[in-house]
Amino acid sequence: MGALTNGLRAYALIAAMWIRSTMTYRASFVMTTLASFAATGLDFAAILLMFSHVDALGGYTLGEIAFLYGAAGTAFGLTDLTMGSVDRLGRRVRDGTLDTLLVRPVPVLAQIAADRFALRRLGRVTQGALVLGYGLLTVDVDWTPLKVLMVPMMLLSGSAIFAAVFVAGAAFQFWAQDAAEVQNSFTYGGTTLLQYPPTVFAEDLVRGVTFIVPLAFVNWLPALHVLGRPYPLDLPEWLAFLPPAVAVGCCWLASLAWRAGLRSYRSTGS
């Protein structure tokens, strides 16, 4: 607990430093945040364009897809805001600048995650939250207290699952050194996948994101329970309540991968 508290404190201090630096140029911050909002909004604009020609996509209405899109986008946006900088680890390994972080009495992961903290990524979070709100207002759901609680559970558990993928991808870069795009295929690519219903994808792909890289627990499985939709692959409905446990398991595995990668680091010698 002491190491965790120390890491969180260091993260907060480093992030606060970058936020102060960002707010020095407020106009630039507003413009870049709006640009991030607009760029991510183009994804949903493409969905709206599709629905100008069809009434359903994979059997799902616009409101239902907005619910899936918003849940995935908001969860990923929170992780991208807090952990998005870890994809720069490969560059630090290649040029040897990781050494400067190793000599500081602060957890390396906290330093890397908070490095160049980009507050402009709030644009992605805001856009995802707005689409989620639209989806919640338009879906035809018989809301119960349990279903209401599943919405924040999806966001928190989904963010933790994405964070685990970010950390595991960063750990892989200790050996690969130039694997940022491989990591992005599971993070940015994963959130794009989850924005659409599982019915539009091949069963093998659905199996992969359920049993290998469990991104389906970010929004598909709990959201399908909320919407009253049939589960892919004839999966049991109780899986909808497992995202917190899956998130804990993923974070534990990611921590093991991170420690193994950090122990294997041998510097560049420069």
C-alpha positions in Angstrom: 0.0 0.0 0.0 2.9 2.3 0.7 4.3 1.9 -2.8 0.8 2.4 -4.3 0.3 5.6 -2.3 3.8 6.8 -3.3 3.1 6.1 -6.9 -0.3 7.9 -6.9 1.2 10.9 -5.2 4.0 11.1 -7.7 1.5 10.7 -10.6 -0.6 13.5 -9.2 2.4 15.8 -8.8 3.7 15.2 -12.3 0.3 15.5 -13.9 -0.4 18.7 -12.0 2.9 20.1 -13.4 1.9 19.3 -17.0 -1.6 20.8 -16.4 -0.1 24.0 -15.2 2.1 24.1 -18.2 -0.8 23.5 -20.5 -3.0 26.2 -18.9 -0.3 28.7 -19.5 -1.6 28.8 -23.1 -5.3 28.6 -22.5 -6.4 29.4 -26.1 -4.2 26.7 -27.4 -5.6 24.3 -24.8 -9.2 25.1 -25.8 -8.4 24.7 -29.5 -6.6 21.4 -29.1 -9.4 20.1 -26.8 -12.1 21.1 -29.4 -10.0 19.5 -32.1 -9.8 16.2 -30.1 -13.6 16.4 -29.6 -14.2 17.0 -33.3 -11.8 14.3 -34.4 -13.3 11.6 -32.3 -16.8 12.8 -33.2 -16.2 11.9 -36.8 -16.5 8.2 -35.8 -20.0 8.7 -34.6 -20.8 11.0 -37.6 -19.9 8.0 -39.8 -22.5 5.9 -37.8 -25.1 8.6 -38.3 -24.3 8.6 -42.0 -24.9 4.8 -42.1 -28.3 5.2 -40.4 -29.4 7.8 -42.9 -29.6 4.8 -45.3 -30.6 1.9 -43.0 -32.9 1.5 -40.0 -30.7 -1.0 -38.1 -27.1 -2.1 -38.2 -26.5 -5.8 -37.3 -30.0 -5.8 -35.9 -29.3 -2.8 -33.5 -31.0 0.6 -33.6 -29.2 3.9 -33.5 -29.9 4.4 -29.8 -28.5 1.0 -29.0 -25.3 1.5 -31.0 -25.0 5.0 -29.4 -25.1 3.2 -26.0 -22.4 0.8 -27.0 -20.3 3.5 -28.6 -20.6 5.9 -25.7 -19.8 3.2 -23.1 -16.7 2.1 -25.0 -15.6 5.7 -25.9 -16.0 7.1 -22.4 -14.2 4.1 -20.7 -11.3 4.3 -23.2 -11.2 8.1 -23.0 -10.7 8.0 -19.3 -7.9 5.5 -19.7 -6.3 7.5 -22.6 -6.4 10.6 -20.4 -4.7 9.0 -17.4 -2.5 6.3 -19.1 -2.1 7.3 -22.7 1.5 8.4 -22.4 2.7 4.8 -21.7 2.8 4.1 -25.4 6.0 6.3 -25.5 7.9 3.7 -23.5 9.4 2.1 -26.6 11.0 5.4 -27.6 12.5 5.8 -24.1 13.9 2.3 -24.3 15.5 2.9 -27.7 17.2 6.3 -26.8 18.1 5.3 -23.2 16.1 8.1 -21.5 14.3 5.5 -19.4 17.5 5.5 -17.3 16.7 8.9 -15.9 13.4 7.5 -14.5 15.0 4.5 -12.9 17.3 6.6 -10.6 14.4 8.5 -9.1 12.8 7.2 -5.9 9.4 7.0 -7.6 7.7 4.1 -9.3 8.6 4.1 -13.0 5.1 3.4 -14.2 3.7 6.4 -12.4 6.4 8.6 -14.1 5.7 7.3 -17.5 1.9 7.4 -17.2 2.0 11.0 -16.0 4.7 12.2 -18.5 3.3 14.8 -20.8 -0.1 14.5 -19.3 -2.4 15.8 -22.1 -5.5 17.5 -20.6 -6.8 18.0 -24.2 -7.8 14.3 -24.1 -10.8 15.5 -22.2 -12.3 16.1 -25.6 -12.5 12.4 -26.2 -14.1 11.8 -22.8 -16.6 14.5 -23.3 -17.6 13.3 -26.8 -18.0 9.7 -25.6 -20.1 10.9 -22.6 -22.4 12.9 -24.7 -23.0 10.0 -27.1 -23.6 7.7 -24.1 -26.1 10.2 -22.7 -27.9 10.3 -26.0 -28.0 6.5 -26.0 -29.3 6.3 -22.5 -32.1 8.7 -23.4 -33.2 6.9 -26.6 -32.9 3.2 -25.8 -36.0 1.3 -25.0 -35.0 -0.3 -21.7 -37.0 -1.3 -18.6 -34.7 0.2 -16.1 -34.1 -1.5 -12.8 -31.7 -0.4 -10.0 -29.4 -3.2 -11.1 -29.3 -2.0 -14.7 -28.8 1.5 -13.6 -25.7 0.5 -11.5 -24.3 -1.5 -14.4 -23.7 1.7 -16.4 -21.0 3.2 -14.0 -19.7 -0.3 -13.4 -19.1 -0.6 -17.2 -17.2 2.7 -17.3 -15.0 1.9 -14.3 -14.3 -1.7 -15.1 -13.8 -0.9 -18.8 -11.3 1.8 -18.0 -9.4 -0.6 -15.8 -9.4 -3.3 -18.5 -8.1 -0.7 -21.1 -5.5 0.4 -18.5 -4.3 -3.2 -18.2 -4.0 -3.5 -22.0 -2.0 -0.2 -22.1 0.4 -1.5 -19.4 0.8 -4.9 -20.9 1.5 -3.3 -24.3 4.1 -1.0 -22.7 5.8 -4.0 -21.0 6.0 -5.7 -24.4 8.0 -2.8 -25.7 10.8 -3.6 -23.3 11.6 -6.4 -25.6 10.2 -5.2 -29.0 11.3 -1.6 -28.5 9.3 -0.4 -31.5 5.8 -1.9 -30.9 3.7 1.2 -30.2 1.5 0.4 -33.2 1.0 -3.2 -32.0 -0.2 -1.8 -28.7 -2.4 0.7 -30.5 -4.1 -2.0 -32.4 -5.5 -3.4 -29.1 -6.2 0.0 -27.5 -7.4 2.4 -30.1 -8.4 -0.5 -32.4 -10.2 -2.2 -29.6 -12.3 0.7 -28.7 -13.3 1.2 -32.4 -14.3 -2.5 -32.5 -16.4 -2.2 -29.3 -18.4 0.8 -30.7 -20.3 -1.6 -33.0 -22.5 -4.6 -32.0 -20.9 -8.0 -32.0 -23.4 -9.2 -34.6 -21.5 -7.4 -37.3 -18.2 -9.4 -36.7 -17.1 -12.9 -37.4 -17.5 -15.4 -34.5 -13.7 -16.0 -34.3 -13.1 -12.3 -33.7 -15.8 -12.2 -31.0 -14.2 -15.3 -29.4 -10.8 -13.5 -29.5 -12.0 -10.4 -27.7 -13.9 -12.5 -25.2 -11.5 -15.2 -24.2 -8.0 -14.0 -25.2 -8.0 -10.2 -24.9 -11.2 -9.7 -22.8 -12.3 -6.4 -24.3 -15.9 -7.8 -24.6 -16.2 -7.2 -20.9 -15.7 -3.5 -21.4 -19.2 -2.9 -22.8 -20.5 -5.8 -25.0 -21.5 -8.3 -22.3 -22.9 -5.9 -19.6 -24.5 -3.7 -22.2 -26.3 -6.6 -23.9 -27.7 -7.5 -20.5 -29.0 -3.9 -20.0 -30.5 -3.9 -23.6 -32.0 -7.3 -23.2 -30.2 -8.6 -26.3 -29.0 -12.2 -26.9 -25.4 -12.9 -26.1 -22.9 -13.8 -28.8 -21.6 -17.3 -28.9 -24.5 -18.4 -26.6 -22.6 -17.2 -23.6 -24.3 -17.4 -20.2 -25.9 -14.2 -19.0 -24.1 -14.1 -15.7 -20.9 -13.1 -17.5 -22.5 -9.6 -17.6 -21.6 -9.2 -13.9 -18.0 -10.2 -14.2 -16.3 -7.0 -15.6 -15.0 -6.0 -12.1 -13.4 -9.4 -11.6 -12.0 -9.4 -15.1 -10.6 -6.0 -14.6 -8.8 -7.1 -11.4 -7.4 -10.2 -13.1 -6.2 -8.2 -16.1 -4.5 -5.6 -13.9 -2.8 -8.3 -12.0 -1.5 -10.0 -15.2 -0.4 -6.6 -16.5 1.5 -5.9 -13.3 3.4 -9.2 -13.7 4.2 -8.4 -17.3 5.4 -4.9 -16.3 7.7 -6.2 -13.6 9.1 -8.8 -15.9 9.8 -6.3 -18.6 11.3 -3.8 -16.2 13.7 -6.5 -14.8 14.7 -7.4 -18.3 15.7 -3.8 -19.2 19.5 -3.5 -19.8 19.7 0.2 -21.0 21.5 1.3 -24.2 24.9 1.8 -22.6 24.9 5.5 -23.6 
